[in-house]
């Protein structure tokens, strides 16, 4: 998908959906309109999303993970996932 196609697709999304996606992709972003207790749930959900993306890359590239080490691979996988959301 090209950046133009992504932009057109993003314009069709409701505002709350764009805000939710943005809140997931930014580590300390708050989602406006939800209670403080629910904000903590968002933090847990956000953590689970990133952990699953990193885990998927670990499974796809086990040799790379072994060569560079777990911590470095996790950092690379996190950066890659932020730039290339599924």
TORVEX-744365 format. One record per residue: residue number from 1; residue in three letters; chain; x, y, z of N, C-alpha, C in turn. Coordinates in steps of 0.1 Angstrom, whole numbers, plus 5000, padded with zeros to 4 digits. Atoms other than C-alpha are relative to their C-alpha. Layout:
# residues N
(node NUM,"Ala","A",(X,Y,Z),(X,Y,Z),(X,Y,Z)),
...
***
This chain:
# residues 86
(node 1,"Unk","A",(5009,4988,5000),(5000,5000,5000),(5009,5012,5000)),
(node 2,"Unk","A",(4992,4987,5001),(5014,5034,4990),(4996,5009,5011)),
(node 3,"Unk","A",(5003,4990,4989),(5015,5063,5014),(4987,5008,4996)),
(node 4,"Unk","A",(5012,4993,5005),(4988,5080,4992),(4988,4991,5003)),
(node 5,"Unk","A",(5012,5009,4997),(4965,5049,4996),(4998,5000,5015)),
(node 6,"Unk","A",(5001,5000,4985),(4972,5049,5034),(4993,5013,5004)),
(node 7,"Unk","A",(5005,4987,4997),(4964,5086,5036),(4985,5000,4997)),
(node 8,"Unk","A",(5014,5000,5004),(4931,5081,5017),(4992,4991,5009)),
(node 9,"Unk","A",(5007,5010,4992),(4922,5051,5038),(4998,5007,5014)),
(node 10,"Unk","A",(5000,4994,4987),(4930,5071,5070),(4989,5011,5000)),
(node 11,"Unk","A",(5010,4990,5000),(4907,5099,5059),(4986,4994,5001)),
(node 12,"Unk","A",(5013,5006,4999),(4878,5075,5057),(4996,4995,5014)),
(node 13,"Unk","A",(5002,5006,4987),(4882,5063,5093),(4994,5011,5009)),
(node 14,"Unk","A",(5006,4991,4991),(4861,5079,5120),(5011,5006,5009)),
(node 15,"Unk","A",(4990,4993,4991),(4879,5104,5143),(5004,4991,5012)),
(node 16,"Unk","A",(4997,5007,4988),(4877,5081,5173),(5010,4988,4996)),
(node 17,"Unk","A",(4992,5011,5004),(4893,5052,5153),(5015,5005,4998)),
(node 18,"Unk","A",(4987,4995,5002),(4922,5074,5142),(5007,5004,5013)),
(node 19,"Unk","A",(4995,4997,4987),(4926,5086,5178),(5005,4988,5007)),
(node 20,"Unk","A",(4996,5012,4993),(4927,5051,5191),(5013,4994,4994)),
(node 21,"Unk","A",(4988,5005,5007),(4953,5040,5165),(5012,5009,5004)),
(node 22,"Unk","A",(4989,4992,4996),(4974,5070,5174),(5004,4998,5014)),
(node 23,"Unk","A",(4997,5003,4986),(4971,5063,5211),(5008,4986,5002)),
(node 24,"Unk","A",(4992,5013,4999),(4984,5027,5205),(5014,5002,4995)),
(node 25,"Unk","A",(4987,4999,5006),(5014,5039,5185),(5009,5009,5007)),
(node 26,"Unk","A",(4992,4991,4992),(5026,5065,5209),(5000,4995,5015)),
(node 27,"Unk","A",(4999,5007,4987),(5039,5051,5242),(4993,5007,5012)),
(node 28,"Unk","A",(5006,4993,4988),(5026,5078,5266),(4987,5008,4996)),
(node 29,"Unk","A",(5012,4993,5005),(4996,5090,5245),(4988,4996,5008)),
(node 30,"Unk","A",(5013,5002,4994),(4963,5094,5263),(4989,5000,4990)),
(node 31,"Unk","A",(5012,5000,5009),(4930,5087,5246),(4990,5008,5007)),
(node 32,"Unk","A",(5010,4991,4994),(4907,5116,5252),(4986,4994,5000)),
(node 33,"Unk","A",(5014,5004,4999),(4872,5109,5264),(4999,4987,5007)),
(node 34,"Unk","A",(5001,5012,4992),(4880,5078,5285),(5004,5003,5014)),
(node 35,"Unk","A",(4997,4998,4986),(4882,5076,5323),(5014,4996,5003)),
(node 36,"Unk","A",(4987,5003,4996),(4915,5074,5341),(5003,4985,5002)),
(node 37,"Unk","A",(4998,5015,4999),(4910,5037,5350),(5001,4993,4987)),
(node 38,"Unk","A",(4999,5006,5013),(4904,5029,5314),(5013,5003,4993)),
(node 39,"Unk","A",(4987,4996,5006),(4936,5047,5305),(5010,4989,5003)),
(node 40,"Unk","A",(4991,5011,4996),(4955,5020,5324),(4997,4988,4992)),
(node 41,"Unk","A",(5003,5012,5009),(4937,4993,5304),(5006,5002,4986)),
(node 42,"Unk","A",(4994,4997,5013),(4948,5011,5273),(5015,4997,5000)),
(node 43,"Unk","A",(4985,5003,4999),(4984,5009,5285),(5003,4985,4999)),
(node 44,"Unk","A",(4999,5015,5001),(4980,4971,5290),(4998,4995,4986)),
(node 45,"Unk","A",(5003,5004,5014),(4965,4967,5256),(5011,5004,4991)),
(node 46,"Unk","A",(4989,4995,5008),(4992,4988,5240),(5012,4991,5002)),
(node 47,"Unk","A",(4988,5009,4997),(5019,4967,5257),(4998,4987,4993)),
(node 48,"Unk","A",(5003,5013,5006),(5002,4935,5244),(5002,5001,4985)),
(node 49,"Unk","A",(4998,4998,5014),(5001,4949,5209),(5014,4999,4996)),
(node 50,"Unk","A",(4986,4999,5003),(5038,4957,5208),(5007,4987,5003)),
(node 51,"Unk","A",(4994,5013,4997),(5047,4924,5225),(4997,4990,4989)),
(node 52,"Unk","A",(5004,5010,5010),(5028,4904,5199),(5007,5003,4987)),
(node 53,"Unk","A",(4993,4997,5012),(5044,4923,5170),(5014,4996,5001)),
(node 54,"Unk","A",(4986,5004,4998),(5079,4918,5184),(5001,4985,5000)),
(node 55,"Unk","A",(5000,5015,5000),(5071,4881,5190),(4998,4994,4986)),
(node 56,"Unk","A",(5002,5004,5014),(5059,4877,5154),(5013,5001,4992)),
(node 57,"Unk","A",(4987,4998,5007),(5092,4891,5141),(5010,4991,5005)),
(node 58,"Unk","A",(4990,5010,4994),(5112,4869,5165),(4998,4986,4994)),
(node 59,"Unk","A",(5003,5013,5006),(5094,4839,5151),(5004,4999,4985)),
(node 60,"Unk","A",(4997,5000,5014),(5100,4850,5115),(5015,5001,4998)),
(node 61,"Unk","A",(4986,4999,5002),(5137,4858,5120),(5008,4995,5012)),
(node 62,"Unk","A",(4993,5005,4988),(5151,4835,5147),(5015,5001,5000)),
(node 63,"Unk","A",(4986,4999,5001),(5186,4835,5134),(5005,5014,5002)),
(node 64,"Unk","A",(4997,4986,4998),(5188,4873,5133),(5000,5003,5015)),
(node 65,"Unk","A",(5001,4998,4985),(5176,4873,5169),(5011,4994,5007)),
(node 66,"Unk","A",(4989,5007,4993),(5202,4848,5179),(5013,5008,4998)),
(node 67,"Unk","A",(4988,4993,5003),(5230,4868,5162),(5001,5013,5007)),
(node 68,"Unk","A",(4999,4987,4994),(5222,4902,5175),(4996,5000,5015)),
(node 69,"Unk","A",(5004,5001,4986),(5208,4891,5209),(4985,5005,5002)),
(node 70,"Unk","A",(5015,4998,4998),(5173,4893,5224),(4997,5015,5002)),
(node 71,"Unk","A",(5004,4986,4997),(5174,4929,5238),(5002,5009,4987)),
(node 72,"Unk","A",(4997,4992,5012),(5189,4944,5206),(4989,4997,4989)),
(node 73,"Unk","A",(5010,5004,5010),(5165,4924,5184),(4986,5006,5004)),
(node 74,"Unk","A",(5013,4994,4996),(5135,4936,5205),(4999,5014,4997)),
(node 75,"Unk","A",(4999,4986,5003),(5146,4972,5201),(4998,5002,4985)),
(node 76,"Unk","A",(5002,4999,5015),(5149,4967,5163),(4986,4997,4996)),
(node 77,"Unk","A",(5014,5004,5003),(5116,4949,5161),(4990,5010,5003)),
(node 78,"Unk","A",(5009,4990,4996),(5099,4976,5180),(5000,5012,4991)),
(node 79,"Unk","A",(4998,4989,5009),(5113,5003,5158),(4994,4997,4986)),
(node 80,"Unk","A",(5006,5005,5012),(5104,4983,5127),(4985,5000,5000)),
(node 81,"Unk","A",(5014,5001,4999),(5069,4977,5139),(4993,5014,5000)),
(node 82,"Unk","A",(5006,4987,5000),(5063,5014,5146),(5000,5007,4986)),
(node 83,"Unk","A",(4999,4994,5013),(5074,5023,5111),(4991,4993,4989)),
(node 84,"Unk","A",(5008,5008,5009),(5055,4995,5094),(4989,4992,5007)),
(node 85,"Unk","A",(5011,5006,4993),(5023,4988,5112),(4993,4990,4991)),
(node 86,"Unk","A",(5007,5009,5009),(5004,4958,5099),(4986,5005,4996)),
***
